[in-house]
Amino acid sequence: MERMPERWTVEIGEAILGRNAELAAQNRSRFQDAGLRVINIVSSPGSGKTALLERTLIDLYPRIGMGVIVGDLQTDNDAQRLRRSGAPAVQITTGGYCHLEASMVARAMEKLDLSALKVLFIENVGNLVCPSAYDLGEDQRVVLISVTEGEDKPLKYPVIFRNADVVLVTKMDLAEAVGFDRAALEQALCQVAPQARVFYLSSRTGAGMDAWYDYLEHPSF
């Protein structure tokens, strides 16, 4: 069996990312026209993206128009959970794709009244590798890392952290129990993502959430 030349794979990959970049630019233009701030939230599975968004929507949605586009491999459980806050949430079921793409976001936004929103969250599929290559048209990229994942996670997955505007360290209520080493994480982030703002919080207890809320309400904070 004749082996496919490696350059074909490279060329196909470049074509896919090139097309995604075009669509992301279109998304970004539409978001800007609507006066909408868009935040792409990424993390490994179980870091607490949905819990963070649930608490954020419950606390802020009554005074700030917020909506969510949720990416998941199979179910719409997260969107159903977030809708209980009263905020609009649209589910993208990727059917096996380990990331969201700009084309998926473009279709999902048609189900939202963008004029009624000030902030749109995009909850990406739980993965620290694939989403790093795909611009969705967002303004900021927020990466979550929980205290249970290991302080060296930024060193293991440098690309996603290198492109982060904000890093949220979640599940701080478990920090003592799991022996979380804050200094080690900060050293890793300093190496890989010195540009990122770092917030420590617990969605369960609410500790540290005020700083996150200030960031959402006052982008220059």
C-alpha positions as CSV (number, residue, x, y, z in Angstrom):
1,M,0.0,0.0,0.0
2,E,1.4,3.3,-1.1
3,R,2.1,5.7,1.8
4,M,0.5,9.2,1.7
5,P,3.1,11.9,1.5
6,E,3.4,13.8,4.8
7,R,3.1,17.1,3.0
8,W,-0.5,16.3,2.2
9,T,-1.3,16.2,5.8
10,V,0.4,19.5,6.4
11,E,-1.4,21.2,3.5
12,I,-4.8,19.9,4.5
13,G,-4.2,21.1,8.1
14,E,-3.2,24.6,6.9
15,A,-6.2,24.8,4.7
16,I,-8.6,23.9,7.5
17,L,-7.0,26.4,9.9
18,G,-7.0,29.0,7.2
19,R,-10.7,28.6,6.6
20,N,-11.3,28.7,10.3
21,A,-9.4,31.9,10.6
22,E,-11.6,33.5,7.9
23,L,-14.7,32.5,9.7
24,A,-13.4,33.6,13.0
25,A,-12.7,37.0,11.6
26,Q,-16.3,37.1,10.4
27,N,-17.6,36.1,13.8
28,R,-15.4,38.7,15.5
29,S,-16.8,41.4,13.1
30,R,-20.4,40.4,13.9
31,F,-19.7,40.4,17.6
32,Q,-18.1,43.8,17.5
33,D,-21.1,45.2,15.5
34,A,-23.4,43.9,18.3
35,G,-21.2,45.5,21.0
36,L,-20.6,42.1,22.4
37,R,-17.7,40.9,24.5
38,V,-16.9,37.3,23.8
39,I,-15.0,35.0,26.2
40,N,-13.7,31.6,25.1
41,I,-13.4,29.3,28.2
42,V,-11.2,26.3,27.9
43,S,-9.9,23.6,30.3
44,S,-9.4,19.9,30.7
45,P,-12.5,17.9,31.6
46,G,-13.6,18.3,35.2
47,S,-11.9,21.6,35.9
48,G,-15.2,23.3,36.7
49,K,-16.1,25.3,33.6
50,T,-19.9,24.7,33.9
51,A,-19.9,25.2,37.7
52,L,-18.1,28.6,37.1
53,L,-20.5,29.7,34.5
54,E,-23.5,28.5,36.5
55,R,-22.5,30.6,39.5
56,T,-21.5,33.6,37.3
57,L,-24.8,33.6,35.5
58,I,-26.8,33.3,38.8
59,D,-25.0,36.2,40.3
60,L,-24.5,38.5,37.3
61,Y,-27.2,37.7,34.8
62,P,-29.9,39.8,36.5
63,R,-27.9,43.0,35.9
64,I,-25.8,42.1,32.9
65,G,-27.1,40.5,29.7
66,M,-25.2,37.3,29.3
67,G,-25.5,34.2,27.1
68,V,-23.6,31.0,26.6
69,I,-22.6,28.7,23.7
70,V,-21.8,25.3,25.1
71,G,-19.7,22.7,23.4
72,D,-19.9,19.0,24.3
73,L,-19.1,15.7,22.6
74,Q,-22.5,14.1,23.0
75,T,-25.0,15.6,25.5
76,D,-26.8,18.8,26.1
77,N,-26.7,18.4,29.9
78,D,-24.5,21.5,30.5
79,A,-26.8,23.8,28.4
80,Q,-29.8,22.6,30.3
81,R,-28.1,23.2,33.6
82,L,-27.1,26.8,32.6
83,R,-30.5,27.7,31.4
84,R,-31.8,27.3,34.9
85,S,-30.2,30.6,35.7
86,G,-32.5,32.3,33.2
87,A,-29.8,33.1,30.7
88,P,-29.9,31.8,27.1
89,A,-27.7,28.9,26.4
90,V,-27.2,27.2,23.1
91,Q,-25.7,23.7,22.9
92,I,-23.3,22.5,20.2
93,T,-22.9,18.8,20.1
94,T,-19.7,18.1,18.3
95,G,-20.3,14.4,17.7
96,G,-16.7,13.4,18.5
97,Y,-14.8,16.6,17.7
98,C,-12.5,17.5,20.6
99,H,-12.9,21.3,20.0
100,L,-15.2,23.9,18.7
101,E,-14.6,25.6,15.4
102,A,-15.6,29.0,14.2
103,S,-18.2,27.6,11.8
104,M,-19.9,25.9,14.7
105,V,-20.1,29.1,16.7
106,A,-21.4,31.0,13.6
107,R,-24.3,28.6,13.4
108,A,-25.0,28.6,17.1
109,M,-25.1,32.4,17.4
110,E,-28.0,32.5,15.0
111,K,-30.1,31.0,17.9
112,L,-29.3,34.0,20.2
113,D,-30.5,37.5,20.3
114,L,-27.1,39.2,20.3
115,S,-28.6,42.6,20.7
116,A,-29.8,41.6,24.2
117,L,-26.4,40.5,25.4
118,K,-23.3,42.3,26.7
119,V,-21.2,39.2,27.4
120,L,-21.2,35.9,25.5
121,F,-19.3,32.9,27.0
122,I,-18.2,30.1,24.8
123,E,-17.7,27.0,26.9
124,N,-15.3,24.9,24.8
125,V,-15.0,21.1,24.8
126,G,-13.0,19.8,27.7
127,N,-9.5,19.5,26.1
128,L,-6.2,21.4,26.5
129,V,-4.7,20.5,23.1
130,C,-7.1,20.8,20.1
131,P,-8.8,24.1,21.1
132,S,-5.5,25.9,21.2
133,A,-5.3,26.0,17.4
134,Y,-8.8,27.3,16.7
135,D,-9.8,31.0,17.0
136,L,-13.5,31.3,17.4
137,G,-13.7,35.1,17.1
138,E,-13.4,35.7,20.8
139,D,-12.1,38.8,22.6
140,Q,-10.4,36.9,25.4
141,R,-9.4,33.3,26.1
142,V,-9.8,32.1,29.7
143,V,-8.1,28.9,30.8
144,L,-9.2,27.0,33.9
145,I,-6.9,24.8,36.0
146,S,-8.2,23.2,39.2
147,V,-6.0,22.6,42.2
148,T,-6.6,18.8,41.8
149,E,-4.9,18.7,38.3
150,G,-1.2,19.2,39.3
151,E,0.8,22.4,39.4
152,D,2.8,21.4,36.3
153,K,-0.1,21.4,33.9
154,P,1.0,24.7,32.2
155,L,4.4,23.1,31.5
156,K,2.7,20.0,30.0
157,Y,0.3,22.0,27.8
158,P,2.1,25.3,27.2
159,V,0.4,26.3,24.0
160,I,-3.1,26.7,25.5
161,F,-1.7,28.7,28.5
162,R,0.6,30.8,26.3
163,N,-2.5,32.1,24.5
164,A,-4.5,32.8,27.7
165,D,-5.6,36.2,28.7
166,V,-6.7,34.9,32.1
167,V,-6.0,31.8,34.1
168,L,-8.6,30.8,36.7
169,V,-7.4,28.5,39.4
170,T,-10.5,26.7,40.5
171,K,-11.7,24.5,43.4
172,M,-9.6,26.4,45.9
173,D,-11.8,25.0,48.6
174,L,-9.9,21.7,48.0
175,A,-6.5,23.3,48.0
176,E,-5.4,22.2,51.5
177,A,-6.9,18.7,51.2
178,V,-4.9,17.9,48.0
179,G,-1.7,19.7,49.1
180,F,-1.9,22.3,46.4
181,D,1.4,24.1,45.9
182,R,0.6,27.7,44.9
183,A,4.2,28.8,44.5
184,A,4.9,25.9,42.1
185,L,1.9,26.8,39.9
186,E,2.9,30.4,39.9
187,Q,6.4,29.5,38.8
188,A,5.1,27.4,36.0
189,L,2.7,30.1,34.8
190,C,5.5,32.7,35.0
191,Q,7.5,30.5,32.6
192,V,4.7,29.8,30.1
193,A,2.1,32.5,30.5
194,P,3.5,35.7,32.1
195,Q,1.0,37.8,30.2
196,A,-2.0,36.1,31.9
197,R,-4.0,37.5,34.8
198,V,-4.5,34.9,37.4
199,F,-7.5,34.6,39.8
200,Y,-7.9,32.0,42.5
201,L,-11.5,31.0,43.3
202,S,-14.0,28.5,44.3
203,S,-17.3,28.3,42.5
204,R,-18.8,26.2,45.3
205,T,-18.0,28.5,48.2
206,G,-17.9,31.8,46.2
207,A,-14.4,32.6,47.5
208,G,-12.5,34.8,45.0
209,M,-15.4,35.2,42.7
210,D,-15.6,38.9,43.3
211,A,-12.3,39.5,41.5
212,W,-13.6,37.5,38.5
213,Y,-16.8,39.5,38.5
214,D,-14.9,42.7,38.5
215,Y,-12.9,41.5,35.5
216,L,-16.2,40.8,33.6
217,E,-17.9,44.1,34.6
218,H,-14.8,46.2,34.1
219,P,-12.5,44.8,31.3
220,S,-9.7,47.3,32.2
221,F,-9.7,45.9,35.8
